[in-house]
Amino acid sequence: MTDHLRVTRDGHVAVLTIDRPEKRNAMTVGMWAALPAVLAPLAADPGVRVLLVTGAGPSFCAGADISDLLGGADPVDPMADVRRHNLAAQAALRGFPKPTVAVVRGHCIGGGVELATCCDLRFADPTAVFGVTPAKVGIVYTPSSTKALVDLIGPATTKYLLYSGELIDAGTALRTGLVDRLVDAEDLDAEAHRFAGVLASRSALTQRATKEVVAALADGGDGESLAAARYRETIAAGELAEGVAAFAGRRAPRFPWSG
């Protein structure tokens, strides 16, 4: 089901839009199931350097479609199917090998927060509201989703959100680290695309190495051997030589490696 997951391209920047505005872009089980296959060709395309993730209309994503939560075939675990597809979708977005930025306005609730925290960075406007609501419906939040929150906002704020299910505004999200940039509503899309253009102009090898090393450190590794291997790769690919030559020549670099 890809009718509600729309991909557009602007040069080296791909935009994934969750397109179900009549339901505040709530994710059905079919949409969760389709997301890995939507992301795969973008991940493999060397012409795609950055991915923006956003929602159609006034909301980012209001979470999982509540009508799917009890619709599974297993009466003992009716959420088994939606949980399986949700986790696979999160893994595909979290593992996307290029920089990802969530562009958030309006409701970002439950599964919407999961999608946003799977991205590398989060830009929001003042209309954004965030909430993690499993306590309202008796769901146990998955460990991977909980870890993503803890890594961003710490254990105390994670508990605050998960215990209460209350919504926080964009300013609070910025202060706690759930949001990286707060941008005026009329400027959000333009600023996200401007920043994506900046990312697309930088060394893709450096960005890939950064993404991999940060993930290794977050999982308790030291990242040393990985960083050393990627460093040697930048030299072999000519990235380092081009970067130094561009700096010395006071020109924009033309990095040879595109992924």
N, C-alpha and C positions, 0 to 999 in steps of 0.2 A: 504494500500500500504506500505509494509515493505521492498521491494527489495532494497531500497536506504537507509535504516536505519539498520545498521548491528551491532549486539551485540556480543562481545567476552568476555571471562572471563580469568583472571589470578589470581588464588587464590581468595582472598576476594575483588579483584578489578574488576569491570565491566567496559568495554569500549564501549561506543556508538559512532559509526563512521557514519557520514553523507557521504554516498557513491554514489556520482554522479559527479565524477571528471570532466567529459567532459563538465559539466555546472558549474564548480567551486562550486559544491555542493549546487546550488540554490535549495530552498525548494518549491516543488509543493504543491498545496492544498491537494493532497492526502498524502503527507509526513507530513504536519502539522496535518492532521486528524489522522494519524496513531501513532503519537508520544506518546500520553497518554497511549495507549494500550501497546506500547513497554516498557514504563517506569514502568507500574504498577507491573508486576511480579518481576522486579528488586527491587522495593521499598518494596515488601512483603517478599523477600527472605532474611532470616537472615544470609545467607552466603555471601551476598553482603554488604560490609562495606563502599565502596567508589565508586563513579561513575566518570569516565573521559569521557569528550565529545570532539570529535575531528572531523576532516574532512579527507577524503581520498585524496591523492595526494598533490599538492602544496598549496591548499587553505583550509581554515576552512569552510566558507559558504558565498557565494556572495549575500545572501538575498533571498527574495521571487522570485519565477520564474515570470518574468514580463508578460509572456503570460497568467498567471492566473488572473491578476489584473482586467481585464475587462470581465472575462468569466462567471460571475455569472448570475443566471437566472433573477434577479430583475433589470430591466433597470434603475430604480431610484437609486439603490445602487448596482452596479455590483460587488463591493468588499465585499458584506455581507458574503458570504460563506467563503472566504479566511480569512477575519478578525475574524470570529467566530472560525474557526479551529486554527488560529494563536494564539488567546488569550487562548484557551483551552490548546494548547501545551505549551505555556509559563507558565501557571498556574501549569501544571503537573511537569515541570522541576523546577520551583521555589519552589514548595511544596514538592519536593523529600526529604524524611526524613533523608537522610544520606549526608555526605559531597560530593559536586560536584565540579569538576575542569574542566574548559574549557582549552583545549590545542590548541593554535591558531598559525597557520602559514599562510602566504599569505593573501588573501582577507577575511576580516571579515566586511561585509557591510550590512546595513539595518537589515533584519531579522537575519543575522549572529550575529550582535551586540545584538539583542534581546536575542538570545540563550545564548551568552556569559555572558550577564549581569544577566540572570536567574540563572547562576551557582554561587556557593559561592565564587570561586576564579578563576583567569584567569592567566595562564602561556602563554607566547608568545616567539617567536624567532624574530630576527631582520628583517625577511622578512614580518612580519605581518603589514598590513595596515588596518585602521579602518575608517568607514564612516557611517553616518546616513543620508540617501538621500531622505526623503519624499519631500523636497522642489524642487527637480529636476523633480518630476512627479505629484505634486499637491495633495499629500496625507497629511492628518492630523494625526500625530503620536498619538497613543493611550495614555491615561493618565497613565496606568500602565507601559508602556515602557518608557515614559518620566520620571516618578518617579524613575524608576530603574536607569536611567542615572543621575538624580539629586542627588540621594543618593550616587552614586559613585564619581561623578566628579564635583558636584555643579551646580548651576543654570547658571553661566556665560559660562562655557565650554559646557554645554548642549545646550544653545542657539547658541553658535558658531557652533557646529556641525549641529544642526537642521536648523538654518538659512541658512548656506552656502552649506551644502552637501559636503563640501571638505573632502578629506582624510587626516588622520594624521598617522605618522609613529609610529613604536613600541616604540621608545624613548619618543615621546610626550605622547603616551598613558600611559607609565609607570609614567611619571612625573605628569600627571593629575589624576592618580588613576584608570584609566580604566583597566590597567594591573597591576597585583600584583608582578609578577616575569618576568624578561627578561632573557632568557637563550640562549646560543649559539645554532645555528640551529642543529648542529650535536648531541647536548646533550639534546634537548628538550624532546623527548619521554622518554629517560632513566631517566631524572630528574623528570618528571611528575610521572612516575611509582615508583620511589624511594620515592617521597613525599607521594604518595597514600599509599604506604606500611607503612610509618610512621603513617598516619591517621588511617589506619586499625588496628594498634597496640594500639591505645589509647582507652579511655573509650567511647563506643558508646553512653552511657547515657549522659555523659558530652557534647558530640558533639550535640546530639539531643536537649538538654536543651539550649545550646548556640545558635543553629539555631533558635529555637522557641523564645527565649528571644530577640535576635537581631531583628527578624521580628516584635515582639510586640513593641519594642522601635521605630523602623522605622515607624510604623503605629501610633505612638503617645501614646502608652500605657506605663506603668511603668515596667511591667514584674515581679513585686515583687511576686505576688501569684503564678505565673507560675514557677519562679525560686525556690521558697520554696517547691512546690510540687515535682519538679524534684530532688531537694536535698534529700528529704525524700526517694524518689524512689531509688537513688543511695545507700543509707544506707540499705534499705530493700533488694536490689538485691545483696548486698555484694561487690559492686564496690569500695566503699570507703575503706572497710576493706582490700580488695586485693591490692589496690593501696598503702596503708600505709605499709602493710606487704612486698610488693615487694621493696618499697623504703628502708625499714629497712634492708632487706636481700640483697640489692644491686643486684637485679635480675630484669629481664623484667616482668612486670605484666601480669597476665592471667585473664583478666576481664571476669566475668561470663556471662554478659548480651550481647547479640548479635543483639538484635532488632527483 
